[in-house]
Amino acid sequence: MLNVDSKVVVITGASSGIGEATARLLAENGANVVLGSRRTEKLEKIVEEIRSQGNAAEFKAVDVTDREDVKAFIHFAKDKFGRVDVIFNNAGVMPLSLMNALKVEEWDNMIAVNIHGVLNGIAAGLPIMEAQGSGQFINTASIAAHWVGPTSAVYSATKYAVWAISEGLRQESKNIRVTLISPGVVKTELGSDITDEASKDFLQELRKTALTPDAIARAVLYAVSQPENVDVNEIIVRPTASAF
């Protein structure tokens, strides 16, 4: 039996891609899922489909860069289901560009979403999990947390930060599990905000061998389903054909 049934799982960036695929898969395995993103029309449709299959799901708009908004989102989940077992800090952006393009606003946005978004999820959920005596944070990093290339300097820096935050939290936590998921290239909307043409072309080339989001969803399911005394700390999932 998977250790997933009736767990309350909160997911940011849940309106598409990895977040959506994970919400659907965990719900199929008995979890109570709470979906969050800024695009509520998409969330509503996903939640309706999950419920139509007899599974439990809720949604709420959330901007992960807003600390109070994230806190309200996490407490919404607790109010609905009585506890919070897993927080999947999955929201992220990836506007790749060369440093000398000086896309400083894009740098700021990556830092706000990719780093502060994770920290806001932890700040909102940690007191709840500590009071419960259990819980799990799953944070989406990237292979870019392990590799830096041209155009990825700032993005990689944000994902290195997610790795460091996750590892520090793991070391400090005796009853709370911490998992870092580092996907390789996946067919998602990530990168749709790239404004640099050369970077767009590079990403399109990489996506010729990309994974589909369900591959990452299965990795999340694996981490969540382990016995409570087993903490899967890091999973890297790459396309077999990919060098990156």
N, C-alpha and C positions, 0 to 999 in steps of 0.2 A: 504494500500500500504506500502511495506517495504521501509524504508529510506536508500536504497542501490543503486538504479539505477543511473548509471553514476559516482558513486564514484570511485576515483582512490585509489586502495588498493595495498600496497607494502608488500610482504611477504618474509621473509628469511626462510631458511630451507624448501624450497618449493618443493624439488625434490622427496619427499616421505612423508608418514605418515600424520600428522596433517596439515602441510603446504600445501601439495598437495590437500588433501580433502577440506581444506578451500578455496583454489584458485578455485577449480571446483565449489563448492557450491555458492560462492559469484559471480562468473562469470555467473552461471545459473540465478542468481537473478539480473543481469544487471550491476554488477560492472565491471570496467576496472581493470584487475589484472596484476601486474608486479611481476614475480617470480624470486627469486634469490637463488642460492646455489653454491657450488663448482662444482657440477656434471651437466655440461651443456647439455650433451647428454640426460639425463633424463628430464631436463627442456624443451628442444626442443620438445620432444615427447608429454609432457603434454600440452604445449602451442598449438601445432598443433591440438590436440584433442579438446581443448577448442574452438579454432577458427573454427573447422569443424562444431561446433554446433551453429555458428553464433555469438559467443561472443568475446569480445576484450581481448587479452592477449599479453604480451611481456615478455621477459626473459633476464637476464644478469648474468654472473658469478659474485659471490661475496664471499669474505672471511670476515666473520663478525669480525674477530680479527684484521683486518687492517682498521684503521679509514678512511684513504683516499679512500680505496676501497669501503667502505660502503657509503661514501659521493658521490662517482661517481655513485653508484647504485641508490641512492635516487634521484639524479639530473637527471639520465637517465629517471626515471619514470616521473619526472616533465617536462622534455623536450618532452617526448612522448605525454603526456596528458594535459599539461598546469597547473597541480596542483597536490598536494598529500594530500589526505583526511585521509587515514589510513595507519599507519605503524605497521605491525604485526611482532614484534621481537620474532621470533619463533625458531630460530636455537638453538640447545642445544646438549650437550653430557652428558653421565651418566656412566662412568667407575667406578662402585661401588667396594669398597674394604675395608677391615679392616685397621684402622690407622697404626697398627704395620707392615703392609705389606710395608709401606714406598714407595708407588708408587707416588713419588713426581712429576714426569713428568706428570702423569695423573692429579694430583691436579692442576698443573699449567695450563694444557689445559682446565680443567673445568672452572677455573677462567677466562681464556682468552675468551672462547666461551660464557659461560653462563652469565658472568657479563660484561666484556668489550664489548661483542657483543651487548648487550642491550644498554649500554651507547653510543656506536658508532652509533647505530640507532637513538637514541634520539638526539645526537649532530648533526647528519646530517639533521634530519627532523624538529627539533624544530624551527630553524629560518624561514623555509618555512611556517610552520603552523602559527607562530606568525605573519608573514607578511600577510597571508591570513585572519587571524582573526578566524580561526577554524581548527580543525583537531582532530585526535584520535590516541593515541598509545595503542596498545594491546600487552602485554608482557606475554609470556608463563612462568609461574612458575611451580608449581607441588604441589601435596599433601606434598611433602618433604619440602615445605616452611612452613608447619604447623606441621610437625612431623619429629622426628629424630630417626633412629634406627641403629643397628650395620651395618656397611658398608656404611652408607649414610651420615656420618658426613660432609665431604667436599661438596658433592653434595647438601645436605640440606643447608649448609652455602651459597652456590651460589644462591640457590632459595630464601632463606631468604633475601639475598641482592636484588634480583629482586623485592621482595615484598616491601622492604624499598625504593628502587629507585622509584618504581611506586607510592607509597603513597606520597613521597615527591614531585614528579612532579605534582601529582593531586592537592596537597595543593597550589602549586605555580601558577597553571594555571587557569585562569578565562574563557578562551574561548576554551581550548583544553581538550578533554575528555581522561581519562586514565583508562584502564581496565586491570586487572590482571586475567589471566585464569590459574587455578590450576587443571590440570588433575590428576585423579587417574591413575591406571595401564591401559595402552592402547597398543594394538598390533601395534607396530611400530618398526623401526630399532633402536630406542633408547635403549642403553644397549648392542648393538652389539659389542661395543669396550671394554666390560668387559674382563679383563685378569685373574681375580681371579675366580677359578673354583667354589668355594662355593657360591660366589655372583651370578654367572651364574645360578646355580641350584635354588637359592632362587627366582630369577626373573622369571625363567620358571614356578615355582610353582604359583607365583602370577598371571601370565598371563593365568592361567586356567580359570579365571573369568574376563578377561580383556575386556575393551571397544574396539570398532573399531574407527578409526580416525574420521569418520563422526559425531560421538557424540560430539566431541570437535568442529568440524566445525560448527555445529548447534549452539553451545554456542557463538562462534564468530559472527555468523550471527545475533543472538539475540542482542548482544552488539552493533554491528554496526548499526542495523536497528532502534534503538530507536530515538525519536525526538532529535534534537540538544541540547535541554535544559535538557536532561536526560543522566546522566553519570552512567553507570553500572560499579561500581568500582572493584568488585571481583566476580568471579564465580568459585566454586569448583564443579567438575564433577567426581563422582566416580561410579564404577560398583556397582549395588545394593547389590551384594553378598559379596563385599569386606569389610574387617574390616579396611583396611588401607586407 
